[in-house]
Amino acid sequence: MANQNDQLTKVEAGKGEYVSVVGDTYRIVIGGEQTGGQYAVIDMIVPQNGGPGPHAHAEIQESFYVLDGEIEVKTEAGAYVAKKGTFINIPLGGMVHCFKNKAATPAHLWCMVMPAGMEKMFVEIGRPVEAGTFLPPPEMTPELAGKFKSIAEKYGQKLYPPDYLG
């Protein structure tokens, strides 16, 4: 099968779109527009107590590599502390999962999603920021929760209550 995008893609250090998503800062390194929709890569900086709530995405495979720091990953099967150098794979099928940085220093994650699309959700939910900027998480009003739920569903995500995984 021929590659529909036969041009080499190069992204310089620090380049890409930066967005604040629930208090974390994500840099869209490469998105579906550059990969023919095959995958996206997101560089995530997660401050203390940051990280997404419980969610699932049946048609998206997601993986994380912990570049620095550590995160607690929770699934219905239990919890695991992923430290620097750990690789985590969330398989297709809709496994409910979340992660949180419980350490005092920011965690740095490299996230890949296949197929692409989740990066568009982050841009739609998040707010543009400069590199190295952290915005406080927004106050989760019923209206904002409804808006996030609607946007998440548009991109194949299902959100669960914050205490869903204990």
Order of alpha helices (4+ residues) and beta strands (2+ residues): beta-beta-alpha-beta-beta-beta-beta-beta-beta-beta-beta-alpha-beta-alpha-beta
